[in-house]
Amino acid sequence: MSITIGIIKEGKVPIDRRVPLTPSQVGSILEANADLKIYCQRSEIRCFEDQEYERHGAIMVDDVSHCDVILGVKEVPLEMLAEGKTHFFFSHTIKKQDYNRGLLQTIVNKNIRLIDWECLTNLKGQRLIAFGRYAGIVGAYNGILTFGKRYNLFHLRPAHECFDLEDMTTEYNKVALPAIKIALTGGGRVSKGSMEVLNGMGIRRVSPAEFVNELFDEPVYTQLNTRDYNRKVDKGEFDRDEFYRDPVLYESDFHQYAAKADLLIAGAFWDPLAPVLFTRAEILQSDFKIKVVADITCDIEGSIPSTKQPSTIDDPIYDYNPSNDRVEVAFRDEGNITVMAVDNLPCELPRNASEDFGKEFLTHILPNLLGEDKDTIIERATITQEGKLMPNFSYLQDYLDGH
């Protein structure tokens, strides 16, 4: 299939240095598809330079709106949306996010085919392409960095000051933790990325039962799945499918871990209908022990009451005062919880995050784009086409209409 692909310059502020394809991946695609052309919009902010793309066969241009398919990472500014073309990017519209209503309306008005990276899944509903691993890696690293700063134990270079992941791992040998306990929630890409860091730092993994019941003379962590910290309201057996289908039947049982953990790394997806992890009232109980929260999920006013606002890469840490439910300057008071809630963590290691993302695109997405759409992967992720919502996303109509 002969199509033209464009790599757009990221236009969202604050800037994002990630890319959907690295220069070498562009070269691999062109080598395997002689009738394909890839255009790359010139950019001074990418983690890879324009000349690298040019060396691998991309055609450098100031505008990619003529391309059939346009690849980006973050939301595209309205004036950069190409009428009648296919755009791939994270649109942040599928949960009816108010701040992107105008974006979706413009996409429909311009007859754009919008394919959202977040919606590209296999038939089991598992995502095929994501930055989650690097959110987990940077989130766990930032959590340890924050704990070290709070207690003046050690000082690590911020991840965004490291050239790449390999450079960041050279910081691990500076970590000297006392015998603390770290609770990590989640079982997907994010938590697996976090475990890479904790294991790399030599922190021992223990079972949830050991975490709650035993004492250790070294730092340890436990990885918690939803069944570990949620229980049925009627005291019946935990049923994973039921929990995700009807979470209101469950309540949180996280306090047993909050009474033992010094650091929480939150990497679990949270449904607003599901129980919160813990409440402000629980924080105020005398046996609540957590003093540092690395909230990778960054659900504002969500499952973790101390996550009152997102933080930024340049200013990643703030304090939460549970007595007045307010945000304060970091490390202001020993009674506060110190929060790291950066909402774009993979941006701190843009080269590695982009490399992994591009590999998944080449493996799972490109063959379906250029050939037969096996398992309707592309079709099911298409939010809009020919000026209207696709059937899978018809629930967005009231949002689109401004209601």
N, C-alpha and C positions, 0 to 999 in steps of 0.2 A: 504494500500500500504506500503510495507516494504522498506524504504530507510534509508540511513545514512546521517545525517546533520552535517556539521562542522561549527564551529564559528572560523573564522580566526583571527589571531593577526593583528591588524592594523599596516601597515608598512609604511604609507606615512609620510613624514616629511614636516612641523612640525607635531608632534604627535597629534593624535586624541584619546581621552579617551572614546568616545561613543562606544556603542555596539548595535548590531541589536536585541539582546534578553538579558533580565536580568536573573540572576540566578533563581529567582522564576518563571519566564515565562518558562524557560527550564524545571523546575519541573512540571509545569502544562501540557506542551506538552507531556512529558514522561508518566505522569499519565493517560492521555487520549488516548495514542497510545502505547500499550504494545509492539508492534513489531518494534518500532522506536528506533534508537540509536542516541544520540547527542554527538559528540566529540568537545572538546574545546581546541584550541591551547593555550598553556601556554603564559601568557603575564604579564609583570610588569607595563604596562602603563594603563590598563583598570581602569575605575571608580569603577568596582567591582573586588574583589580579586578572584584568581583561586580557593581558598578553598570554596568560596561561591558557585561556579558552581559545584564543586565536591560534596558538601553537597546536592545539588538538583538533583544529578543523572548524571551529565555530566561526560564523560570519558576524563580525562586530557591527552593530548598528545603534542608532539613537532611539529607534522606535520599533517595537515588535508587533504592532497592531495588525500588520498584514499577515501574520502567521496563522495557520489553521488552529494550532493548539499552543496555548501560552501557559507556561509553568511558573509558579511562584510559591512562596512559603506563607507569608501573612496576608491579611486582607489587602486588596488592591485599592488604592485611592480611586474615587469615582471617575476622575478625569483620565485615568489610565486604563479603564475598562474598554476593551475592543469590541465594538458592536458586531453582533452576529458570529462571534468566534467562540471557541471552547477555552474556558479558563479552569485551571486546577489551582486551588489554594485552600488554606484553612479559613473558612468564611465566618465561623462563630455565629451562625444564624439558626442552627437546628434546635437550639433550646430557647428560641424566640428572644435572643439577646436584644434588648431595646436599642443599644448603641449601634447596632448594625442593621436596623430596619431599613434605613435609607439605602444602604448598600444593596440589600436584596431587591428593593423596589427598582433601583437603577439597573440591576442585572436583568430583571424581567423586561423593563422598558427598552433595553438595548438588545433584546433577543439573544442573550448570551446563554450558552450551555455551561452551567456551573457544575463542576465535579469537585466535591469536597474530600480532601485527603482523609478526613476523619471517618468518612462513610464507606471507604473501600474495605470491604470485609469478605471473608470466605463464607461458605454456606452455613458454618456454625456460628457466624456473627463475630468471629475474631478479626481484629484489625490486621490488615496486611502491610501497612506502612505507617510509621509513627516516629516521633522523637522521644518516646517514653523512657527508653534505656538511659539516655543522656540526662533527662530530667532527674532520674533516680541517682545517677552517678554524681552529678553536681549537687543535688539536694543533700545527699548523705555527706559529701565532702564539706559542704557549707555548714551542716549541722555540727560536725566535729570541730570545724574551724570556730564556730560560734561558741561552743562549749569551752574550747581552749581560751578564747578571749574573755569570756565571762569570768572564769576563775584564774585568769592570768597564768595558764599552765604552759602554753606554747603559742607560737604565732605562725600561721601558714599563709603562703601567698594566696590571694583570691584566685579562683579558677580562671577568671577572665584575664588574669595577668600571666597565665601559663600559655605557652605556644600551642600545646595540644595535650591530649590525655597522657601520653608518655611523659611529658614534662611535668604534669601535675602529680603523677605517681612518685616523682622524686621527693615530694613534700611529705610522703607518708612516714618516712623514718623520723620526722620531727615530732610525731604524735606520741605523747607520753601521758596516758590516761590513768587515773586511779581506778580502783575496783568499782566502776560505775555499771549501771544496767541501762541498756538501750532497747527500747521497744520500736519495732519497725512494722507498720501495717501495710497489707497488700500482698497479692500473689502474682501480679502481672509483670510487664516489662519494667515498670518503675521500681518495684521492690527488688527485682533481680539486679537492676543496675546499682541500687543502693548496696545490695549484698556484695557485689564486686568490690566496692570501696571498703566496706567493713572487713571483709576477708583479706583484702590487700593490705590493710593496716594491721593484720594479725589479731583482730578482735574475735574472740571465740563465740561460736553460735551455740545456744542451748535451747532446749525445748520450752514451750510455754509453761509447762508444769514445773520444770527446774527453775525457770525464771522467777516464778511466784514463790516457790517453797524453799529454795536453797540459797546459801550464802556462797560467795566466790571471792577469791583473793586476787582476781584479775578482772579487767573489763570484759563484759559479755553482752551479747545481743540475742534477742529472739525475734523471729518473723511470725507475724500473726495474720491468719486468714479470717474471713468474716465469721466463721463458725467459732473461732476462739474468743471473740468478744461481743457476740450477740446471742441472746437466748430467747426462746419463745415466751411470750407473756403468760401463756397457760401452762408453762413448765414442760411442754412436750418436747419431742426430739427435734433437733435442728435439721431443716431440710433446705439445702442450698438453692434448689430451683424455686421452692416456695418463697424463700427469703428475697430473691431477686424479683419474683413475680408480685409478691404482696408483703413488702417489708414492714407494713404497719402492724403485722402480727408479732413483731419482735421488739425487744428492748435491749439497751446496751448493758453489757457485763464487763465493760472495760476497766472499771474502778480497781479491780484486783491487780491490774498491771500498772495503773497510775499510782498505786500505793507503793510500788517497788521501783519504778523507772525514774532515772535521772534525766534522760533525754528521750524525746519522742521524735521519730522520723515518720511522718504521715505520707504514705504512698498509695493508699487505697481509694478507688473510685467511690464516691458517695452519692446516693440518690436522695434528693430532698425529702422523700417520703420515708426514708430509713431513719432509725434512731441516730441521734448525735453521738459522737464518741464519748463525750462527757460534757457536763454543764458548768456554768460559772459557780453554782452552789457547791458542786463537788470540789472545784478548785479550792474553795474556802474551807473545806474540811481539813482537819489537822493531819490526816494521814495521806493527803495528796502530795506526792513527792516531785513530780515533773517540774523542772526549772528551765529547761530549754526545749523549744518545739521547732523542728525543721518541717514546715508544712509544704510539702512538694505539691499537694493537690491545690492548695491556695483557694479553697472555697470560702469566699468572704461571707461572714455571718452564717457559716455552714456547720459542719460537724464538730469543729473545734472553736470554742468561744473566744479564745485568745487571738484568732486570726481575724482582726478587725479591718485590716486593709492590706493590699499587696505592698510589697517592698520592691526596691529596684536593685539592679546589679551594682550600681554605684553606691547605694545606701541600703544594704540588704537586711539590716537588723533594727528591730525596735522592741521596747518593753511593753508588756500588757500588765496593767494594775488591776487585779481581780476585785479589789475592795471598792473601786469606783467604776469598773468596767471601761477603762479608758486606756488609750495608747500614750506611752511616755517615751522619753529619750532612752536609748539602750543603756543598760547597766546602771539605771538610776537608783534602784532599791533592791535589796536582797529578797524581799518578799514578792517581787514581780516575776513574771515568766518572760524570758527572752525569746523572741519570735523571729525566725527567718522565713519569709513568705514571698520570695522572689517568684513572679509569675511567668517568667520566660527563661527558666534555668538552662535549657540546651544552648541558648545564645552564648553562654560563657565558654563553651568548647565548640565553636561553630564549625571548625574543620572536621572534627571527628563525627559530630552529629550529622553534618551534611553527607559525609562519606557513607555512613550507615543508611541514611534515608535514601540516597541515590541507589545503593545496592538493592534495597527492597523495591524501588521503582523498576529497576532493570529486570528483577526476577519475577515480580508479581503483577505489575501494572502495564509496562510497555508491551509485552506480548499480546495482551488483551486489547490494547489501544490500536496496535498495528494490524492485528489479525482477528480471529474469532474471539468474541467477548465471552470466554469460557465462564460458566457459572454466573453469567450476567453481572460480573464484578463492577464493570464501568457503569452499566445501566442502573444498577441499584444505588450507586453513589451519585447519580445525576440528580441534582436538586431542581434545576430549571432547564427548560429547553423550549425554543420557539415561543418565547414570551409567556410561558405559564409554568406553574409548579408541576413536577412529575408526580404520579400517583402516590409513591412512597412518602412524599412530603406534602401532601394535600392538607395535612393538619396545620401547616404554616399559613394557610390562606387568611385567617383573621389577623394574624401578625403582619402579613404582607399588606393587608387592607388598612392597617393603622389602628386596629381595634385592640 
